[in-house]
Amino acid sequence: MVEAPNSALSAAERRRITGALGRDPTTVELYAFDAQWSEHCSYKSSRHHLRRLPVQSPDVILGPGEDAGVLHLGEHNGERYGVVVAHESHNHPSQVVPFEGAATGVGGIVRDVLCMGAEVIGIADALRFGDVSNPDSHQRHVAQAAVDGISAYGNAIGVPNLAGDVYFHEGFNENCLINVIALGLVKEREIVHSFAPPQSAGWPILLVGKATDASGFGGASFSSLSLDNQNESTNKGAVQVPDPFLKNVMMRATYRVFGLLRERGVTVACKDLGAGGVIGCSAEICASGGFGARIQLDRLNVAQEGLPPEVLAVGETQERLLFVLPPDAVDDVIRVYNEEFSLPEIAYNARAAVIGEVTREKRYVLTHRGEIVMDVDIEFLTAAPPAPKQLASERPTEERSRRPVIPSEVEGPLQGLSLLLSSLDACSREPLYRRYDGVVRGCTVIPRGYADAGVIAPVPGSPLGVAVAVAGNPRYGAIDARRAAEDAVAEAVSKVVAVGARPIGLTDCLNFGNPNDPQHYGEFVAAVDGLEHAARERGLPFVSGNVSFYNENSSGKAIPASAIVSCIGVLDDVARIVTPALKQPGSAIVLVDDGETVRRAVEEGIVRACCAVSGGDPLVAIARMAFAAMQDGRALGAELTSTGYATPEAGGFLVEAAGHVEGAIVGLVIDRSTIILGEERVSVPDLLHSWRKPLQRIYP
Amino acid sequence: MLVFPGTNSEDETLRLLRAYGAEAELVHWSRWQTLAQYHAYVLAGGFAYEDRIRAGAIAARDAMMEPVIDGASRGKLVLGVCNGAQILLEAGLVPGGSDGQATAAFTRNAPSGHFICTLVYVKLAVAPQRSAITASLEPGCVMPAWAAHAEGRLAAQSKAIGAIVDGEHVTFVYARADGIVDDAANPNGSALYCAGLVNREGNVLAIMPHPERVYPQHSPLFESFVKAVAAS
């Protein structure tokens, strides 16, 4: 049998393929199955668990299954609007080539939203880096270059970065996590789907974008193996090359194309080229419509001649989209891309070109130089068999029972606060996110860092708002995967509630170790349990998600269990946002443990300020409320009356109340920039100084 | 409004111009031949031509700029924001020398050298009548705007800096919200705390931070610009 280097196919899977074909697969077929049956494309080890997650609610317009989910935002001028949301990881590429890996992570997630017929309105990122204390370490380089990659890409395409978080933990030294979320805006009746429409037999398949090159070859299986199992140069070749300049133009051209198609009233399908390249995308778009496809590889626009057919077929060259559209619309669409937006002049040989057609016969046929190089049953190709039953076991108890160590030199809570605020876990993230454009598009109501969640008003002329936040604390994950996942849901939801929004949906990215290792797999299963429980408890659906396995170090130790969750919320009127900034001396500061109470108080208009208690420490939240007041030009502080915080481990809120809010009153807002607790007092400007500094060392 | 390949702020800029009553539209690069017919030009933010070589360097030499340079010499009003401002400097339209060559640049931020996105305030540093575009502003007014750039620091040789000062070209300076101008308010180390420059004749204005990104959208500068266009 032909060998694909770095193949992620098992021997049993190979036998199955040979059996079904009745012959040995061709080289192209082998690469195609390697990609399509990879964990990354097929979710073969995770899908039966993911089915347990709740995916429905009255707010869901489109649940998981296509490139992105859609939630109901609200109505404006009689039109129903949806928020499109997608969430993915780009971990392995970012560990190997962090700038390009992280940048293409943004590029890929943006296309997932774009292809739904949506305008891309925001991104968010959840980053997990290793121990960065040594300036010369690779993990320090990863932490810096990945942020620069996200910044370079997001800024250039003109999409604001609205939310995110970052943690530094030695468990990520050899395997960072780059999770990215993208948001889009679409009118409900204008959603574009990623399956070939019912009448589309014989319709052309149009490939749009960058000329296919040899980059990103083997990317799907690359992310479905551990990094150390692979050869470094092959790894680098598997990373895609970003071109945000081309993407900027393609996005705008695609908005124009969708507008044109809507004017003509035609239904089309559109899908992003991601894992598995041309084959992955064209096979899925046709198979999910109940059709087959015939593609001529010679019609691809290429960056160089002589690329082997398997590279043309499964290479993951970035910045490409695929359309299935009626024959009489093709010329106009090509004209928009190639002439009006002059793609061929923007990047070498970039263009829109017909590469094949939808077929009634459910085969997937590829030709190259007049010869058939692939001819398989399209459903067999796109429906990977489930992985053999994997064993799931728990982590050893001694690891799970680890408890945090409280430094002994701390004399009082406020001295502890100062230490906490200057730790990498709790310090200001501003040096990082100020490298991201957070306000392009001119509709950012709460920029990143000003509150627990970012808020935008994406519909021009409408007060409707979208809030977004992410969470997933790896320190919890290192102890207990299930509780960490529950906490991730709780924290993401709390952050959205804290800005006055109504949470309507969740996304998840599950980053774990090797699914064939019972302990690693056990953590994944436990995390799904936790997500399911926490989401059902709140009546919230998951509308998009992603699983990333094989995140481990060279000795086979998995990263801390990392279920990373984002929460989307809506506001009927962005004029009613709540920020964490203290407002009024004399008002009570109330510790509230549940989001419903906060929601009611917001509705009643008695919340002057609110901050979610994340990481379990209300003192940090108090400090952040005072910092936010300073940022608004108000020198305010707090006199705290209680030290006996029965802090809920997950979530909880501090509310500056303008009336009765159910909870424990823990202090009062005072008209000095000081935090007072019993005999102890600290100056807010001093705290601010220590809070701002630590990350400046990494992001000067 | 000119849209170069790589421009990324065209929609919100257009929205604000229209909110003040301007009859404005986007003109993409493939339609550059139609530009001459317009009465005024706006260059929005972004990364035109990927900011290759230097921010604005390629766009300034693009065919798109020919009608703008020609129109500016005949008194048409031109406003450039952020990347648009960088393009105007690269094209030599502001601060403006005798031979149409660039005499100053908005260059790499100092000391960080990195892109920064941060809320700033800009203060009108000349008499409003110095430029038709600022004529409706209050003297010394302070306005919020978002700095979002990697190359926004005004730099020039000392002779050129002297000419910029003598010619009253610095229209806007970075300031605190209360109008105090100091180093702490200067986000990128810009010479003369400069946030915006105007040409000698006052019809071409380049401003680095984005007034159009403040939410809810509201900009006395854009309002004044639209009034000036209507009167021109």
Interface residues (C-beta under 8 A of the other chain):
Chain A: S151 N155 A156 I157 G158 F245 N248 V249 E339 E340 F341 S342 E345 I346 Y433 R434 R435 Y436 D437 G438 V439 V440 R441 G442 C443 T444 V445 P447 A457 P460 G633 Y699 P700
Chain B: P5 G6 N8 S9 D11 E12 T13 R15 L16 H28 W29 S30 G45 G46 F47 Y49 E50 P111 S112 H114 F115 I116 C117 T118 L119 W146 A148 A177 H210 E212 R213 V214 Y215 Q217
